[in-house]
Amino acid sequence: MDADVIVVGAGLAGLVAAHELTSRGRKVALVDQENAANLGGQAYWSFGGLFLVDSPEQRRLGVKDSFDLAWSDWQGSAGFDRTEDEDSWAVRWARAYVEFAAGEKRSWLAGHGISLLPTVGWAERGDLRAGGHGNSVPRFHIAWGTGTGVVAPFADHARQAARDGLLTFHPPATAWTSWWSRNGTARGVRGTLLAPDDSPRGVASNRDAVGEFELTAQAVIVTSGGIGADHDIVRRYWPERLGTPPARMVTGVPAYVDGRMLDISAEAGVRLVNRDRMWHYTEGIQNWNPVWPGHGIRILPGPSSIWLDALGRRLPEPCLPGYDTLSTLRHLRTTEDIAPYDHSWFVLTRKIIEKEFALSGSEQNPDITAKDGKAVLRDRLFGKGAPGPVRDFVRHGADFVVADTLERLVEKMNKLTDAPPLDAAGIRRQIEARDLQLDNSYSKDAQVQGIHNARRYIGDRLGRVAAPHRVLDPAAGPLIGVKLHILTRKTLGGIQTDLDSRALGLDGRPVEGLYAAGEVAGFGGGGVHGYNALEGTFLGGCLFSGRAAGRAAAAQTA
Ligand SMILES: Cc1cc2nc3c(=O)[nH]c(=O)nc-3n(C[C@H](O)[C@H](O)[C@H](O)COP(=O)(O)OP(=O)(O)OC[C@H]3O[C@@H](n4cnc5c(N)ncnc54)[C@H](O)[C@@H]3O)c2cc1C
């Protein structure tokens, strides 16, 4: 045997599983198709948003949260409707995960040295129904150090375990891998050795085969991530309920998030479920300074930008900025006259961008990633203007235009698209009607109501939601137009697993010795989120399911 357990995929889920194993003295072979510079996978690039329930951070900000409220939100968002079949384990994972988020998660993170910013964001505000999709309260906690800081303790532990002889980065070059079984029991992995590649982290690496390899162990844990970099796979599983897939999308994940292992596992007899459930964003912008092919960045918007479709009409509620990701995607892709176009627009003011634009990604938040408290205070709390990375996008980004008048702005927006020209007069009418709603502290406009509502939460009022103002007020300007693309990110379905992260076969029974965790397992159970996510739940899903896989495999190999 080459190891007690082989872990395929050195992202967060794989590192957490490896941590559980090596802490219990098990020998681990860690296999990845990327070089060691990429340790931590997507999580390294992530914003570090973490879903927690009834935390001290929430309480300090006056947020009243509870397991009951979070579980109600989760069920309303998930809409589990395959409970006898594809959702049978997902529902159990969901409940266990919300219990984790409302209980042990925070102290477990602290035990690994991961701390949180004092502010709590309100992501996925929802579809405006008490029992529907969305977070009733702010729950998006940001790790100090962003996703880079979440990965760090597990990556450090892996390096230490390697020095202690408990973990081997296998093979010395990178490898494309498939697991194999004997008599129905997973016993190892085999694959293709790839030529050495010293590309920096995140940059697409070679796929030149230079040989074959095989490793044996008592158990295999698959933590190979999702599908977001392969647009063909995204389109293949794109569900009819979301209309037609866009012809052009930007890519929110590195090239190695290629989804290959899902098909490999299906061919080997593992049960894949809920592949039609995905999580792609509608506020993607082209990165002016790309790391991976087609690199897109997601704007995490506050609620005030005017959102227009490709023909210049305001989107209907609940398709408001930061409210309901998949309702917005569905609206854009199923409305007949706009579905042929792959974009929509934000129109906003300088005042809005200064307070409300956050960019997802560790490299877009260098102050938090570097744990530089002074820079955070200087740039975000006391600083004037938008944070530096946002300013860079306004200056260099291909999707941004700036102008002093709406007519000039629309002229510039029209130069960014082949769609029928936007009509400045029509857009002016809609914005003027919206601006007239601002004279009172109440309104009949759902978006304006949402702005007032958000500002009753101190976290939003201080740091996230601009004071209500007329978009056409020159003092709030200049005006900014942003062309938004669909950005691919996550699969919500995957390998079906039981609560010990044991992968299930086509007969619904565990495949002996085989485990799956993280995104490849739909973050647990083959689809813990159901149809919709509450955000900040993906990193946590890797931690929770990776931990379960590591513990169960350690028990099996005792
Ligand atoms: C920019 C960005 C921002 C994000 N922000 C957040 C956030 O704020 N909060 C949140 O909860 N989530 C966020 N996410 C999502 C989250 O980071 C990912 O869903 C999660 O990290 C996935 O981890 P994983 O371990 O399952 O897979 P991955 O990180 O994708 O790791 C899988 C690894 O397996 C390897 N691999 C794949 N196939 C093979 C094979 N056949 N052979 C060998 N190796 C293979 C890959 O090379 C990779 O290293 C963000 C993601 C991105 C990209």
The ligand as an ORCA input file, in Angstrom:
! r2SCAN-3c Opt
* xyz 0 1
  C     -13.428     33.829     -6.644
  C     -14.205     32.907     -5.744
  C     -14.865     33.434     -4.644
  C     -15.589     32.580     -3.786
  N     -16.128     33.096     -2.639
  C     -16.735     32.271     -1.759
  C     -17.194     32.763     -0.501
  O     -17.015     33.939     -0.165
  N     -17.822     31.884      0.335
  C     -18.023     30.576      0.003
  O     -18.620     29.835      0.806
  N     -17.560     30.067     -1.171
  C     -16.914     30.881     -2.047
  N     -16.413     30.368     -3.216
  C     -16.633     28.932     -3.523
  C     -15.628     28.013     -2.822
  O     -14.362     28.623     -2.754
  C     -15.511     26.680     -3.581
  O     -16.787     26.161     -3.865
  C     -14.730     25.663     -2.746
  O     -13.492     26.201     -2.361
  C     -14.534     24.361     -3.506
  O     -13.576     23.584     -2.818
  P     -13.297     22.048     -3.173
  O     -12.234     21.598     -2.255
  O     -14.562     21.284     -3.204
  O     -12.790     22.068     -4.707
  P     -11.579     22.842     -5.421
  O     -11.130     23.997     -4.667
  O     -12.027     23.062     -6.826
  O     -10.386     21.792     -5.420
  C     -10.429     20.641     -6.222
  C      -9.011     20.216     -6.570
  O      -9.098     18.941     -7.238
  C      -8.204     18.923     -8.333
  N      -8.705     17.945     -9.313
  C      -9.876     17.979     -9.979
  N      -9.999     16.905    -10.767
  C      -8.867     16.166    -10.602
  C      -8.405     14.939    -11.157
  N      -9.129     14.243    -12.016
  N      -7.175     14.495    -10.773
  C      -6.420     15.199     -9.891
  N      -6.827     16.352     -9.323
  C      -8.035     16.824     -9.676
  C      -8.190     20.354     -8.828
  O      -7.003     20.622     -9.540
  C      -8.312     21.154     -7.519
  O      -7.064     21.499     -7.007
  C     -15.686     31.189     -4.086
  C     -15.033     30.659     -5.207
  C     -14.281     31.501     -6.016
  C     -13.533     30.900     -7.183
*
